Amino acid sequence: MITGKNYIGSQLKASGSKVLKTFNPLLNKENPWVFIEATDDEIEEAVSLANKAFTSYKKKSGLEKAKFLNTIADEILALGDVLLEQYCIESGYPKGRAEGERGRMIGQLRAFAEMLTEGSWVQATIDTAIEDRQPSPKEDLRKMLVPLGPIVVFGSSNFPFAFSTSGGDTVSALASGCPVIVKSHSMHIGTGEMVASAIIKAAEETNMPEGVFSNLVGDGRTLGTSLVKHPLVKGVGFTGSIKGGRALCDLAAQRPEPIPVFAEMGSINPVVLLPQALKENSQKWATAYAGSITLGAGQFCTNPGLLLALKGEELNRFEENLNQAIEKIQPSCMLHPSIYADFNSGIAKIKEQNGVSKIAEFKGETILNHGTPTVLKVDGKEFLENKILHSEVFGPFSILIECENEAELIEVISKLEGQLTGTIISEENEIEIHKEIISALQNRVGRLIFNGVPTGVEVCASMIHGGPYPASSDSRYTAVGIHAVYRWVRPLSYQNWPNELLPAELQNENPLQIVRTVNNKLTLSQI
């Protein structure tokens, strides 16, 4: 089922000479498939096709796009266990993880299809004319959201399904009416091609225009740069490193016509452990956080990489419990030898810093490419003085900051860069006397969690999977849930337009029966 070629619209092409292979981290060897990098001509063809497709795809009704997304979901499921096996071979993740992530990918597709079927997401807003208004008449003005144009999506390493070929970026862009060109992630190109084949088949079955979707293979720097700089591309979605995301933001900003880049780039997700909660439930929270730190080999954007607590007996007991819990957790396979090497070098660098000690570490034998769960510790003063200690270590790792008092803890929070999440572990009556901590944390994060763990991201309208820079390049729009659609649209206003020539969403009769804002009131009524 894997050809190693690029999908240029519905056509499989591979005229280039440069090749890539994926890697099986469990077996520590290259996979057999050979993938051909897209040439400059193939890149140009894919973008031109997407631009041509935009002319007709942007006019597709919500019901037509909903059928397309539901059919993508059906075709992905039809691939069955073969797709799950490919996912596991290229990621090192177990089958259970593959099944769970596929379910999330399917859920995203169904959720956006439901949004399109209902239709109110376009935010139709109407202010009717008042011809006899003095001193001057009021014009008839009607506004709605319209798609931007072709979007480039970069697949992520750690979520081969949910943040890649048919992940949230792709699905939200297709839902908005934008064609998509995916730059397949080099660690799971085979998985990406299989998912791309399902999208292409769904496009053909639902009569979507040729070029509504393409899937390209290539080096991140060369292929990615070419796509972002192309004048017909109108937006970018990215999940990955700060270095990679920032490079894309800079490229997009330097274009003659700058375009938006929605990048999720890094987060250490601080957790504040208040003393009364540790006194009452030390074992419970140690067990929960040992599990969260090591979940998926720690390769989650929401991995709790920073634990903050006040010096005292309660913290000492928590450290002992955390050590016992971490020691019992078997290391998991990481995505790639390069990620495994970066994980080990990141820990080694932090261990070299002044004042750093070890709290917990798995003590048994580890297999190659399996990250050793590790928790280190440093005091608040050292953390504030040493930026190296603020670095994200991607993998099953966390660092505990022992603060002298609440003022130091608040200062630590205020000196952090933007984060995806911030968590408070507290007894209910305890949190009332620590409101300044909550206020400080609120300024640094996109999602505040009370008595839970940051790993586990619900796909729903109320979820925010973004945060102040560098957690994301634009904290106003989430990368998860149906509101992701607002990254790929812009408002368009119609003034004094003939009713019969208006989009159906803005016509007097409200033929789509959607909720609209008419003269500052939400209504389903006709005008």
C-alpha positions as CSV (number, residue, x, y, z in Angstrom):
1,M,0.0,0.0,0.0
2,I,3.0,2.3,0.3
3,T,4.4,3.7,-2.9
4,G,7.0,6.1,-1.6
5,K,5.7,8.8,-3.9
6,N,4.2,12.3,-3.4
7,Y,0.5,12.9,-3.8
8,I,0.1,15.9,-6.1
9,G,-3.6,16.2,-5.9
10,S,-4.8,12.7,-6.7
11,Q,-1.7,11.8,-8.8
12,L,1.2,9.9,-7.4
13,K,4.5,11.4,-8.6
14,A,8.2,10.8,-7.9
15,S,10.5,12.4,-10.5
16,G,13.2,13.3,-8.0
17,S,16.4,11.6,-7.2
18,K,16.7,12.4,-3.4
19,V,15.4,9.7,-1.1
20,L,14.4,9.3,2.5
21,K,13.7,6.3,4.8
22,T,11.9,6.1,8.1
23,F,13.3,4.3,11.2
24,N,12.0,1.7,13.5
25,P,13.1,2.8,17.0
26,L,12.1,-0.5,18.6
27,L,14.3,-2.6,16.3
28,N,16.8,0.2,16.0
29,K,17.0,-0.1,12.2
30,E,15.8,1.6,9.0
31,N,12.5,0.6,7.6
32,P,12.6,-0.9,4.1
33,W,10.4,1.6,2.2
34,V,12.1,4.3,0.1
35,F,10.4,7.7,-0.2
36,I,11.2,10.1,-3.0
37,E,11.6,13.8,-2.1
38,A,9.4,16.2,-4.0
39,T,11.1,18.3,-6.7
40,D,10.8,22.0,-7.3
41,D,8.4,21.3,-10.2
42,E,6.3,19.0,-8.0
43,I,6.1,21.6,-5.3
44,E,5.0,24.2,-7.8
45,E,2.4,21.8,-9.3
46,A,0.9,21.0,-5.9
47,V,0.6,24.7,-4.9
48,S,-0.8,25.7,-8.3
49,L,-3.3,22.9,-8.1
50,A,-4.3,24.0,-4.5
51,N,-4.8,27.6,-5.7
52,K,-6.9,26.4,-8.6
53,A,-9.0,24.2,-6.3
54,F,-9.6,27.1,-4.0
55,T,-11.7,28.8,-6.6
56,S,-14.4,26.1,-6.4
57,Y,-13.7,24.6,-3.0
58,K,-14.4,27.8,-1.1
59,K,-17.9,27.8,-2.6
60,K,-18.7,24.3,-1.4
61,S,-21.6,24.3,1.1
62,G,-21.2,23.3,4.7
63,L,-23.0,20.1,4.0
64,E,-20.7,19.2,1.1
65,K,-17.6,19.8,3.2
66,A,-19.1,17.9,6.1
67,K,-19.7,14.9,3.8
68,F,-16.1,15.2,2.7
69,L,-14.8,15.1,6.2
70,N,-17.0,12.3,7.3
71,T,-15.9,10.3,4.2
72,I,-12.2,10.9,5.2
73,A,-13.0,9.4,8.6
74,D,-14.7,6.4,7.0
75,E,-11.8,5.8,4.6
76,I,-9.2,6.1,7.4
77,L,-11.1,3.5,9.4
78,A,-11.3,1.3,6.3
79,L,-7.5,1.0,6.3
80,G,-7.9,-1.1,9.5
81,D,-5.0,-2.6,11.4
82,V,-2.6,-2.2,8.5
83,L,-2.5,1.6,9.2
84,L,-2.1,0.9,13.0
85,E,0.8,-1.5,12.3
86,Q,2.6,1.1,10.1
87,Y,2.1,3.8,12.8
88,C,3.7,1.5,15.4
89,I,6.6,0.5,13.1
90,E,7.5,4.2,12.5
91,S,6.9,5.6,16.0
92,G,7.8,2.9,18.5
93,Y,4.4,3.5,20.2
94,P,2.3,0.5,21.2
95,K,-0.9,-0.5,19.4
96,G,-3.1,0.8,22.2
97,R,-1.6,4.3,21.7
98,A,-2.2,4.0,18.0
99,E,-5.8,3.0,18.5
100,G,-6.4,5.9,20.9
101,E,-4.8,8.5,18.7
102,R,-6.7,7.2,15.6
103,G,-9.9,7.6,17.6
104,R,-9.0,11.2,18.4
105,M,-8.2,11.8,14.7
106,I,-11.6,10.4,13.7
107,G,-13.3,12.4,16.5
108,Q,-11.8,15.6,15.1
109,L,-13.1,14.9,11.6
110,R,-16.6,14.1,12.9
111,A,-16.7,17.2,15.2
112,F,-15.8,19.6,12.3
113,A,-18.4,17.8,10.1
114,E,-21.0,18.5,12.7
115,M,-19.9,22.1,13.0
116,L,-20.2,22.5,9.2
117,T,-23.7,20.9,9.2
118,E,-24.9,23.3,11.9
119,G,-23.3,26.3,10.1
120,S,-23.2,29.2,12.5
121,W,-19.4,29.1,12.8
122,V,-19.2,31.7,9.9
123,Q,-20.4,34.4,12.4
124,A,-22.9,36.0,10.1
125,T,-23.5,39.5,11.2
126,I,-26.1,41.8,9.7
127,D,-26.9,45.5,10.3
128,T,-29.8,46.5,8.1
129,A,-30.1,49.9,6.4
130,I,-31.8,52.9,8.0
131,E,-32.5,55.1,5.0
132,D,-34.1,58.0,6.9
133,R,-31.5,58.2,9.6
134,Q,-30.3,61.7,10.3
135,P,-27.9,63.4,9.6
136,S,-27.0,60.6,7.1
137,P,-28.6,57.3,6.1
138,K,-27.2,54.1,7.4
139,E,-25.9,51.6,4.8
140,D,-26.9,47.9,4.8
141,L,-23.8,46.0,6.0
142,R,-23.4,42.2,6.2
143,K,-20.3,40.4,7.4
144,M,-19.2,36.7,7.5
145,L,-15.9,34.7,7.7
146,V,-14.4,33.5,4.4
147,P,-11.4,31.2,3.8
148,L,-7.9,32.5,3.2
149,G,-6.6,30.2,0.5
150,P,-4.1,27.3,0.2
151,I,-2.7,26.3,3.6
152,V,0.6,24.4,4.3
153,V,0.6,22.0,7.3
154,F,3.7,20.5,8.8
155,G,3.2,17.1,10.4
156,S,4.5,16.6,13.9
157,S,6.8,13.9,15.2
158,N,5.0,12.9,18.4
159,F,1.4,12.6,17.0
160,P,1.5,10.8,13.6
161,F,-2.3,10.9,13.5
162,A,-3.8,13.7,15.6
163,F,-1.3,16.5,14.6
164,S,-0.2,15.3,11.2
165,T,-1.6,14.4,7.8
166,S,-5.2,14.4,8.9
167,G,-4.7,16.1,12.2
168,G,-6.3,19.2,13.6
169,D,-4.5,21.7,11.4
170,T,-5.5,19.9,8.2
171,V,-9.1,19.2,9.2
172,S,-9.7,22.7,10.5
173,A,-8.3,24.2,7.2
174,L,-10.4,21.9,5.0
175,A,-13.5,22.8,7.1
176,S,-12.9,26.5,6.6
177,G,-12.8,26.0,2.8
178,C,-9.0,26.1,2.3
179,P,-7.1,23.5,0.3
180,V,-4.2,21.9,2.2
181,I,-0.7,20.8,1.3
182,V,0.9,18.6,3.9
183,K,4.6,18.5,4.4
184,S,4.8,14.9,5.7
185,H,7.0,14.4,8.8
186,S,10.2,12.5,8.0
187,M,9.8,10.1,11.0
188,H,6.5,8.7,9.8
189,I,6.2,9.2,6.0
190,G,4.6,5.8,5.4
191,T,1.9,6.4,7.9
192,G,1.4,9.8,6.3
193,E,1.1,8.4,2.8
194,M,-1.6,5.9,4.0
195,V,-3.6,8.6,5.6
196,A,-3.2,10.8,2.5
197,S,-4.5,8.0,0.3
198,A,-7.7,8.0,2.4
199,I,-8.1,11.7,2.1
200,I,-7.6,11.6,-1.7
201,K,-10.1,8.7,-2.0
202,A,-12.6,10.7,0.0
203,A,-12.1,13.8,-2.1
204,E,-12.8,11.7,-5.3
205,E,-15.9,10.1,-3.7
206,T,-17.4,13.4,-2.7
207,N,-16.5,15.3,-5.9
208,M,-14.1,17.7,-4.3
209,P,-11.8,19.7,-6.8
210,E,-8.5,18.2,-7.9
211,G,-5.8,19.7,-5.7
212,V,-7.9,20.2,-2.6
213,F,-5.3,18.1,-0.8
214,S,-1.6,17.2,-1.6
215,N,1.0,15.3,0.5
216,L,4.7,16.0,-0.1
217,V,7.8,14.3,1.1
218,G,11.1,16.2,1.7
219,D,13.6,17.8,4.0
220,G,12.1,20.2,6.4
221,R,14.5,23.0,5.5
222,T,14.3,22.8,1.7
223,L,10.7,21.7,1.2
224,G,9.4,23.6,4.1
225,T,11.1,26.8,3.0
226,S,9.8,26.5,-0.5
227,L,6.3,26.0,0.6
228,V,6.2,28.9,3.1
229,K,7.8,31.3,0.7
230,H,5.5,30.4,-2.2
231,P,3.3,33.5,-3.0
232,L,0.1,31.4,-3.5
233,V,0.3,29.9,0.1
234,K,-1.8,31.9,2.5
235,G,-1.2,30.3,5.9
236,V,0.9,27.7,7.8
237,G,0.2,25.3,10.6
238,F,3.1,23.8,12.5
239,T,3.8,21.7,15.6
240,G,7.4,21.2,16.6
241,S,10.5,22.8,18.1
242,I,10.9,26.5,18.9
243,K,13.8,26.7,16.5
244,G,11.7,25.3,13.6
245,G,8.6,27.2,14.4
246,R,10.4,30.5,14.8
247,A,12.2,30.0,11.5
248,L,8.9,29.5,9.7
249,C,7.4,32.6,11.4
250,D,10.4,34.7,10.3
251,L,10.2,33.3,6.7
252,A,6.5,34.1,6.5
253,A,7.0,37.6,7.9
254,Q,9.7,38.4,5.4
255,R,7.5,37.6,2.4
256,P,6.4,40.5,0.2
257,E,2.9,39.5,1.4
258,P,3.3,38.2,5.0
259,I,1.1,35.3,6.0
260,P,0.0,33.9,9.4
261,V,1.9,31.0,10.9
262,F,0.1,29.2,13.7
263,A,2.9,27.3,15.4
264,E,3.0,25.4,18.6
265,M,6.6,25.3,19.7
266,G,7.4,24.4,23.2
267,S,6.2,24.2,26.8
268,I,7.3,22.8,30.2
269,N,3.9,23.1,31.7
270,P,4.5,24.3,35.4
271,V,2.7,22.5,38.2
272,V,2.3,24.2,41.6
273,L,2.0,21.8,44.5
274,L,0.6,23.5,47.5
275,P,1.6,22.2,51.0
276,Q,-1.7,21.2,52.4
277,A,-2.5,19.1,49.3
278,L,0.9,17.4,49.7
279,K,0.2,16.8,53.4
280,E,-3.2,15.2,52.7
281,N,-2.5,13.3,49.5
282,S,1.2,13.0,48.9
283,Q,1.1,9.4,47.6
284,K,-1.8,10.1,45.3
285,W,-0.2,13.1,43.6
286,A,3.2,11.4,43.4
287,T,1.7,8.4,41.6
288,A,-0.4,10.7,39.3
289,Y,2.6,12.8,38.3
290,A,5.0,9.8,37.9
291,G,2.4,8.6,35.4
292,S,2.0,12.0,33.7
293,I,5.7,12.6,33.4
294,T,6.4,9.3,31.7
295,L,3.2,8.9,29.6
296,G,4.1,8.2,26.0
297,A,7.8,8.3,26.9
298,G,7.2,11.9,28.0
299,Q,6.7,12.9,24.4
300,F,3.7,15.1,24.9
301,C,3.6,18.8,24.4
302,T,1.8,18.9,27.8
303,N,4.4,16.9,29.7
304,P,4.7,18.3,33.2
305,G,8.3,19.4,33.0
306,L,8.4,21.8,35.9
307,L,7.1,21.1,39.5
308,L,7.0,24.1,41.9
309,A,6.6,23.7,45.6
310,L,7.4,25.3,49.0
311,K,10.2,24.0,51.1
312,G,9.1,21.9,54.0
313,E,8.2,18.5,55.4
314,E,5.3,18.1,53.0
315,L,7.6,18.5,50.0
316,N,10.2,16.0,51.5
317,R,7.5,13.4,51.8
318,F,6.3,14.0,48.2
319,E,9.9,13.6,46.9
320,E,10.1,10.2,48.6
321,N,6.8,9.1,47.2
322,L,7.7,10.4,43.7
323,N,11.0,8.5,43.8
324,Q,9.2,5.3,44.7
325,A,6.7,5.7,41.9
326,I,9.2,6.6,39.2
327,E,11.4,3.6,40.1
328,K,8.5,1.3,39.2
329,I,7.8,2.7,35.8
330,Q,9.5,0.8,32.9
331,P,11.1,3.1,30.3
332,S,9.2,3.4,27.0
333,C,10.6,3.6,23.5
334,M,11.2,7.1,22.1
335,L,10.3,8.1,18.6
336,H,13.7,8.1,17.0
337,P,17.4,7.7,18.0
338,S,17.9,11.5,17.5
339,I,15.2,12.3,20.0
340,Y,16.6,9.7,22.4
341,A,20.0,11.3,22.1
342,D,18.7,14.8,22.6
343,F,16.8,13.6,25.7
344,N,20.0,12.2,27.2
345,S,22.1,15.2,26.4
346,G,19.4,17.6,27.7
347,I,19.4,15.8,31.1
348,A,23.2,15.7,31.2
349,K,23.4,19.4,30.6
350,I,20.9,20.2,33.4
351,K,22.8,17.8,35.8
352,E,25.9,19.9,35.2
353,Q,24.4,23.1,36.5
354,N,25.0,24.4,40.0
355,G,22.8,23.1,42.8
356,V,21.1,20.4,40.8
357,S,20.4,17.1,42.5
358,K,18.5,13.9,41.6
359,I,15.2,13.1,43.2
360,A,14.1,10.1,41.1
361,E,15.3,7.9,38.3
362,F,14.4,4.4,37.0
363,K,17.2,2.1,38.4
364,G,16.8,-1.0,36.2
365,E,18.4,-1.8,32.9
366,T,17.2,0.2,29.9
367,I,16.9,-0.8,26.2
368,L,18.4,1.4,23.5
369,N,16.1,4.2,22.5
370,H,14.1,3.9,25.7
371,G,14.2,7.1,27.8
372,T,15.1,6.7,31.5
373,P,12.4,8.4,33.6
374,T,14.2,11.1,35.6
375,V,13.3,13.9,38.0
376,L,15.9,16.4,39.2
377,K,15.7,19.2,41.8
378,V,17.1,22.7,42.3
379,D,16.2,25.6,44.6
380,G,14.3,28.7,43.4
381,K,17.2,31.0,43.6
382,E,19.4,28.9,41.3
383,F,16.5,28.5,38.9
384,L,15.9,32.2,38.7
385,E,19.6,32.9,38.0
386,N,20.1,30.1,35.4
387,K,18.1,30.1,32.1
388,I,19.5,26.7,31.2
389,L,17.3,25.2,33.9
390,H,14.2,26.6,32.1
391,S,14.9,24.5,28.9
392,E,12.5,21.9,27.7
393,V,13.8,18.4,27.8
394,F,11.5,16.4,25.5
395,G,10.9,13.0,27.1
396,P,10.1,11.5,30.5
397,F,11.7,14.2,32.6
398,S,10.8,16.9,35.1
399,I,12.6,19.3,37.4
400,L,11.3,20.2,40.8
401,I,11.9,23.8,42.0
402,E,12.1,24.1,45.8
403,C,11.0,27.6,46.8
404,E,11.8,29.3,50.1
405,N,8.4,31.1,50.2
406,E,5.4,32.1,48.2
407,A,7.0,35.3,47.0
408,E,9.9,33.3,45.4
409,L,7.4,30.9,43.9
410,I,5.5,33.7,42.3
411,E,8.7,35.2,41.0
412,V,9.6,31.9,39.4
413,I,6.3,31.7,37.6
414,S,6.5,35.3,36.5
415,K,10.0,34.7,34.9
416,L,8.8,31.7,32.9
417,E,8.2,32.0,29.1
418,G,4.7,31.3,27.8
419,Q,3.3,27.9,28.4
420,L,0.5,25.7,27.2
421,T,-0.7,24.7,30.7
422,G,-0.4,25.7,34.3
423,T,-1.7,23.4,37.1
424,I,-2.6,24.0,40.8
425,I,-2.6,21.0,43.1
426,S,-4.5,22.2,46.2
427,E,-7.1,21.4,48.8
428,E,-10.2,23.4,48.1
429,N,-9.9,25.6,51.2
430,E,-6.2,26.1,50.6
431,I,-6.4,27.8,47.2
432,E,-8.3,30.7,48.7
433,I,-5.2,32.0,50.4
434,H,-3.0,31.7,47.3
435,K,-4.8,33.9,44.8
436,E,-1.6,35.7,43.8
437,I,-0.1,32.4,42.6
438,I,-3.2,31.8,40.4
439,S,-3.0,35.3,39.0
440,A,0.7,34.9,38.1
441,L,0.1,31.6,36.5
442,Q,-2.9,32.9,34.5
443,N,-0.5,35.4,32.8
444,R,1.8,32.7,31.5
445,V,-0.5,29.9,30.3
446,G,-3.3,29.0,27.9
447,R,-5.0,26.5,30.1
448,L,-5.4,26.5,33.9
449,I,-5.9,23.1,35.6
450,F,-7.1,22.4,39.1
451,N,-6.2,19.1,40.8
452,G,-5.3,17.2,37.7
453,V,-2.5,16.5,35.3
454,P,-1.8,18.5,32.1
455,T,-1.4,15.4,29.8
456,G,-4.6,14.4,28.1
457,V,-6.1,17.1,25.8
458,E,-9.9,16.9,25.3
459,V,-10.9,17.7,21.7
460,C,-13.8,20.1,22.3
461,A,-14.8,23.7,21.7
462,S,-13.8,24.8,25.2
463,M,-10.2,23.5,25.0
464,I,-7.3,25.8,24.5
465,H,-4.1,24.1,23.2
466,G,-2.0,27.2,22.9
467,G,-0.6,29.9,25.1
468,P,1.7,32.9,25.2
469,Y,4.8,32.8,23.0
470,P,6.7,30.5,22.6
471,A,4.0,27.9,23.6
472,S,2.4,29.1,20.4
473,S,3.0,31.9,17.9
474,D,-0.5,33.3,18.3
475,S,-2.2,32.6,21.6
476,R,-5.6,33.8,20.4
477,Y,-6.4,30.7,18.4
478,T,-6.3,27.1,19.7
479,A,-4.8,24.2,17.8
480,V,-7.4,21.7,19.2
481,G,-11.2,21.7,18.8
482,I,-13.6,23.3,16.3
483,H,-12.4,26.9,17.0
484,A,-9.2,26.0,15.2
485,V,-11.1,26.9,12.1
486,Y,-10.7,30.6,12.9
487,R,-7.0,30.5,12.1
488,W,-7.8,30.0,8.4
489,V,-10.5,32.6,7.8
490,R,-10.9,36.4,7.5
491,P,-14.0,38.6,7.8
492,L,-15.5,40.0,4.6
493,S,-18.2,42.7,4.7
494,Y,-20.8,43.3,2.0
495,Q,-22.3,46.8,1.7
496,N,-25.6,47.4,0.0
497,W,-25.4,44.1,-1.8
498,P,-28.4,42.7,-3.7
499,N,-30.0,40.0,-1.6
500,E,-30.0,37.4,-4.3
501,L,-26.3,37.8,-4.9
502,L,-25.3,37.5,-1.2
503,P,-23.9,34.2,0.2
504,A,-26.8,32.1,1.6
505,E,-25.5,32.8,5.1
506,L,-26.3,36.5,4.7
507,Q,-29.5,36.5,2.7
508,N,-32.7,37.9,4.2
509,E,-34.5,34.6,4.1
510,N,-31.8,32.8,6.2
511,P,-32.1,29.7,4.0
512,L,-29.5,27.8,6.0
513,Q,-31.4,28.4,9.3
514,I,-28.3,29.4,11.1
515,V,-27.9,31.6,14.2
516,R,-27.0,35.1,13.1
517,T,-26.4,38.5,14.7
518,V,-29.0,40.8,13.2
519,N,-29.0,44.4,14.5
520,N,-27.1,43.3,17.6
521,K,-29.4,40.4,18.5
522,L,-28.8,36.7,18.0
523,T,-31.6,35.2,16.0
524,L,-32.7,32.5,13.6
525,S,-35.4,34.7,12.1
526,Q,-35.7,36.0,8.6
527,I,-35.3,39.7,7.8
